């Protein structure tokens, strides 16, 4: 039997509300009434109410004071404030005391019923609304996937998938979540086929409709701002997915003004060594190796793969004819982030300040090796939650607060995204084969051609090779590449971890954001 919801309604003119109370009782609710704040406090103390309707304007103890006393007794009790006034200070006081909702007199029965449903049936209503909306869109998304012809089509599909993925975070329907995962997998499989057919042509066919890609990002978006004399903060969050950007954006209210959101395609491999060096240099990896071999580190080297990005950026600015004062900082901890914020006055003297935040990438790698982090970031929703929590408490959020009113532009982007893998694929290679789970570079690689995207001639993808017979293979969808030796152990160990380097919507289609701090 369903538990009857108990409501306490406090109003100094409670007799005038008899029709409203009868209406609620006919709807199956139990309603107690009282006409003063002190009586309300005692009733809340001695009864298990599910919610309280509270008049703001009462003689004696005011509604606001009653609210504060009630919250000390029952902090979790939902309170709907009813007031005659829309004065801002009254609403601020009420909202500051964590009311669930507020209504302006005179209230109608329908308003009261809606307020109750919003509180008591929020979870079910959200699920029902989400279920209806996604089911209506399911066929549309399928048609978009089947009809996708170019990169702009895939950007539209990915945006729509992320929209519904975030909506489903609020749904308690596990069946719906499973349906979404199947559709997302179908989309990634189709996207992988699209990349396999078109990626190499983007570098050869002049007329081919190709997307904005990593080497052109700065010349496309950053350099025009610098040439106009604008001051810019370039913020690169390593390994930031589009869905993670969306949850960060939701926390930026009040921190930034206008937001111009774009997406671009990361090059392959979708890994820091290749994508971030390409981002800063404005060149494909093979061109970096040819022109600046001192700044390229091979896969088999233990040296850091992105230690020279500041030098590559400087050469990029020089080639573009941009003469400006600029600085570069890599931020790998809260301490280093706070140090940057403390020196903000120095950064504001620059025409360009480049800040690279490594937290999300560190979490991605640490999650693979740490059981606690695997539990905390068990799936995409939890990974987004950690990202949101990091941002709220991060030096980056504090920086955006400090930049308010500064007049600088902010360009926020990343080098690549990441995907949760669950499909082990066997690959055979020699000792010099690169260790990454989403791509392999090596000689005499042995693999199933149907399970990977193979580039036998790296020059076609503008990639360097360590040997004349070297080739690249890329994992697609949610696959990961492992060797036959001790196969079961590694298949289990890496299953359900977040990896990058291969072909998926999450890895390749990444955010490029232009913002202005709020005034």
N, C-alpha and C positions, 0 to 999 in steps of 0.2 A: 504494500500500500504506500502511495506517495505521501511523504511528509507534508503537512499543511504549513505553508509559510506564515510566520508570525510577524506582524508589523506593529510598531508603536507609532502613533501619530500624535504629536504635541502641537497644540495651537491654542492661544488664549481665547479664540472664538471657535472652539471645537464644535459647539452646537450648530454653527452655520454650515458644517461640513457633513451633516448626517447623510445627505444623498450620496456623497462621494464614498462614505464608509460602507453604506448598504451596497453600492455598486461593486466594491472590492469583495465584500463578503459573498455576493452572488457569484463572483468569479472564483470563489474557493479559498480566499485568503482569510486569515484570522487577524482581526484588527483590535488592538487596545488603544484607548485614548487617554490623554491627560491635558491639562491647560497651563502647566507651569514648568519652569526649568528644574526646580529642586525635586518635584515629583518625578520628573523624567529620569533624573539621575538615580533615584531610588528604585524605580521600576527596571531600569537597565541593569542595576546591580543584582536584582533578585530574579530576573527572568532571562530566558534564552531567546531573545528576539533575533530575527533574521535581517531586519533593517529598521531604520528610524526615519520618519518624516518629521522635520523640525522647523517650526516657524522661527524666522530670524528676529522679528520685531515683537517682543513680549515684555510686559511690565515685570519688574523684579529682575530675576536673573535673565540676561539677554540670551538670544539664540546662540550667538558666538561663544559666550561664556559656558553655556550648557554643552555645546559641542565639544569644547576643550575638556570639560569634566568627564563627558561620556567617553571620549577617546582615551582618557587615562584608565578607565575601567575596562573598556572593550575596544582596544585599538583597531581590531579587524572589522568592527560593526559598520556596515555601509550606512551612510547618513545622506539623506536628500534634504538640502536646505531649501525652504520655501520663503520667499521674501517679497515685499512690496517694492523694493528699491533695486535699481541696477547700478547703484553707485559703485565705482571701481574699488574704493577702499574696503567696502563691505565684502565684495566678491573676493578680493585678494586675501582678506582675513579668513574667509570660509575655505577657499581653495588651499591656503597655507595650512589649514587644519585637516586637510585630506578628506574633504567631502567626496562622495561618490557621484553626486549630480546636484544641480540646483534648478529650481523652477520659479518663475515670476508670477505673482498673484495678478488676476484671479486664475486659478488652475482649473483645467477641465478634467473630467474623469479619464479621458483617453490619454492625457499627458501623464497622469499618475500611473496608469497601467503600463505605459511605455517605459517609464522610469523603473518600475519594478522588473519588467522583463529584461531591460538592459543590465540590471544587476544580477538577478537570479538565474537568467537563462543565457547569459552572454556567451558562454562556451558553446552551447548547443546552437544558438542563433548564428554565431560566426561560422561554425562547421557547416550548417545548412546553407548559408549564403555562399560560402566558398565552394561547397560541393556543387550547388546549382550553377555558379558562375564558371567553374572549371569544366564541368560536363558540357555546358553550352559551347565552350571554346575548344574542347578536345578535338572535334572534327575539323574545326578551322585550322588548328595547329598542324594536324595531320596533313591537311591539304597544302599548307605552306611548306612543310617538309618535303612532300612529294613533288611540289612544283618549284622548289628553289633552283635558281639558275645562276646566280652570281653572289658575290660577297655581301652586297647590300641585303639580299634576301636572307642570308644567314644571320646577319646582324639583327634583323627584325625578328627572326625566329628565336634567337637567343634572348633578346630583350623580353619577349613574351613568356618564354620558359622561366626566366628568372622572376618575372612578376608573379607567376603562379606558384613558383617554389616558395617565395616569401609569404604569399597568402596562405599556403598550406602549413606554414609554421604555426599558424593559429588554429589549425583544424585538428580535431581529435579522431578523425576517421582514418585508421591505418590502411584500409582498402584503397582509399583515394590516393594516399601517399604512394602506395605500390603501383597504382595505375600511372601516376606521374613519372615514377622512376622508369617504368617500361617505355613511356613515350620519350623521355629524355635519352634513354639508351638508343632508341630508334633514331632520334635526331642525331646523336653523336656518330652512329654508324653511317648514316647518310652524309653527314658532314665530312667524315673521314674519306668517303669515296669521292666527294667533291674536291677535297684538297689533293688527293692522289691524282685526280685527272687534271687539275688546273694549276697547282702550285708552281711547277717548273715553267709553265707558259707565262706566268706573271713576270718572269725575268727576260723573256725573249720576244714575245709578241707585242709590238708597239701599240696595236689597236685593242689588245685584250683588256676587258674591263677589270682592273685590279684594284684592290683596296689600298687605303693608307697603311703602310707597313713600317716596321721598326726603324729602318735607316732614315726615313723621311719625316719622322714625328717632330723632331726639333726644328727642322727647316720649315715645316708646314705650320707649326703652332707657336713655337717660342721665338724664333728669329724675327718674324714680322713685328712682334711686340717690342723687342729690343731696338729694332730699326726705327720704330716710332718714338723712341725715347722713353718708353715706359719701364718702370722698375718692376722686376719679376722675381718671385720666389718659385723655383722649380722644385717640387717635392716628389720624389720617387719612392713609392712604398713597394719594396721588393715582394714579388709573388702575390700581388693583390688581385683577387678575382672580382668580376663585375658584381656578383651578389654581395660580396663583402663591402664593396664601395657603397652599395645601396644602403646597408645598415649603418655605415659610417655617415653617409649623407643625412640620414634621419636624425643624427645627433648633432648636426651642424647648425640647427636653427638658432639664429641669433649670432652665430660666429661669422657667417659669410652672407654676402648679399646675393648678387646674381650668380647663377651657376649654369654654365654651358657644358652640357654632357655629350661626349662623343665616344666612339669605340674605334679601336684600330686593331690590325692583325699583327701578332707577334710572328717573327720569323721562326723557322725550324733550325736547330732544335730550340724548343721553348725552355731554355736553361740560361742561367745567369751568364755563364762564360760567353755564350753566343749573343743572346738577346740584349743584355744590358750593355755589353761593349759595343754592339751595333747601334743601340739607342744613343749613346754618348758620342760615338765617333761619326755617326751619319753615314756609315759604310757597312757593307756586308762583310762577314768574317774573312772571306778569302782576300778581300781588298785590304783589310787591316793587316793580314799576314804579309801581303806583298809590299805594302807601303811602309808599314811600321812594325816589322817583325819583333822589335825589342819590346813591344807592348802586348804581344800575344803569348799565351801560355797554353801548351798542349794539354789534352785531356789526361794523359798519363803522368803529368807533373804534379807534385805535391804542393807547389806554389799556389797562392791564392789566385783565382781566375779573374778577379776584377780589381786588382790593385792599381791599375793604370787608367781607370776611367776618367779621372780628372785631366790627365795628360791628353787623352783622346778627345775630350770635350774642348780643351784649349785649341787643339789643332782644327777641330770642326769650326769653332768660332772664327779662327784665323782664315780658313778657306772661304767662309761666308763673308769675309770683309767686315766683321763686327768687332769694333774696338770698344771694349767696355771694361769697367772694373767688376770683377766677379770673384766669387769664393765657392768652395766646395767642402762639405762636411758629411762624413758617414756616421750615422747614429745607430749604435748597436745595443744601447742600454739607456735606462732612464737617466742615469748620471750624465752620460754624454749629451743626452737631449736637453737636460736642465742647464748644462754648461753653455750650449748653443743659445738657449733662451736668455740666459743671463747676459750674453754678449750681443743681444739683439740690436742695440744701438750701432754697433760696428757693422752688422749685416745690412742695416738700412742705408748705410753709405754706399753699398754696392749697387750696381745696375742689375746684377744677376746674382742671386744666392741659391746654390744647389744643395739640397738636403736629401740624403738617402737614408730611409728608415728600414732596418732589417728585421723588425720584430716578427712580422707574419711569416717570413721565410724561416726564421729560427724556430718558431712554433711548429711549422710544417715538418722540419727535419727532426726536431726533438720528439715529436709525437711518434715517429717511427720507432725510436729506441727507448721510449719511456712509457711504462705501463700506465702511470698516473695520467699522463697527457693523452694517452689513447682513450682513457675513460672520460676525460674532460671534453675531448673533441671527438666524440664517438662517431659523429656523422656531420653532414654539411650544416645542418641547423646549429649544432653545438659549436662547430668551427666558426660560424658567423657570430655566435654569441660571445665567444672568446675575443673575436676581432672587435666587436662592439665594446666590450669591457675594456680591452686594451686602449682603444681610442679615447674613451671617456676619461680615463685616468692618465693619458699619455702626455709626454712633453709636446707632441704635435697639437693636441687640443689646446694646451696652454699657449703655444705659439700663435695659433689662430686668434685667441683672445687678445694677445698682445699686439697683433697686427691690425686690430680694429682701428679704423680711422687713419691708417698709415698711407692709404692711397696706392699701395702696391697691388700688382696682379699676382694671382697664384695659379700656377699650372701644376696639377696633380696627376700623376700617371704611374705606370709600373712597367716592368719588362716582360712579364708573362704571368700566367695563372697556374693553377694546379688542379688535379683531379684525383678523386678517391678510386683506387684501382682494386679490381677483384677477379681479374681473369689472367692467370699465369700463362705465358707463352714461351715455349722452349727455343733457345738459341744456342748455337755452338760457335765458339770463337777461340782465338789463341790468347796467350797471356797479355798481349798488348791491347786487347779489346777494351774499350772504355766501360766503366762500371755502372753508368747510369741505367736505371730500370726502364726508362721510357724511350731511350734511343741508344744505339750502339754504333761506334766507329771502330772499324777494324779490318783486318785482311781475312779472306777466306771464311767469311761468315756463312753459317749454314742455318737456314730457317725455312719456314713454310711461307711461300710467296703470298698466300691468301690471308695471312695473319698480320702482315706488316706493310708499311709503305717503304719501298727500297729505292735508294738513290745510288746507283752503282757508279755513276760519274759525279763526284761531289762538285765539280766545277759548274754543273748545270744548276745547282742550288746555291752557288756562290759560297761554298764551304771549303775550308782547308782540308788537306789530307796529310796523314803522317807517313804514308807509303804510297808508292805508285799504284798499288792494287787496293788501296783503302776504299771502303764504301760505307754508307750510312744506312741504317734501317730505323724506322720510327714505329713505336707502338701506337695503335689507334684505339679510339673508344676508351674503355676502362681496363685495357690490357697492361701487363707489365712483363718485361723480358728477363728471363732467368736461365741459368745454365742447367744441363741435365744432372750435373754432380750435386748430390744432396738436394735434389729437386723438391721433394715433399717438405723438407724443413724450410727452405726459402719461400716456397709457395705459400706456406702457412704464415711465416714471419712477416712477409710484406703484404699479404692480403689485407685489404681494408685500410691501407695507409694512403696518405696524400703524396702524390709524386708529380713531377713535371719534366718536360723534355720532349713529349710526343704531340700527338694530334688529337685535340678535343676542343669543343666549344669553350670549355672553362679555361684551357691553357692558352688558346690562340686569340680569342676575342676579348680584349682587355680595355679598361677605361682610360680615357684621356679627357681631363676635366679642366676647364678654365673658370676661375672664380675671382671675385673681388671681396675683400673683407667688408663686413658691415660697418656702417658709419658709427 
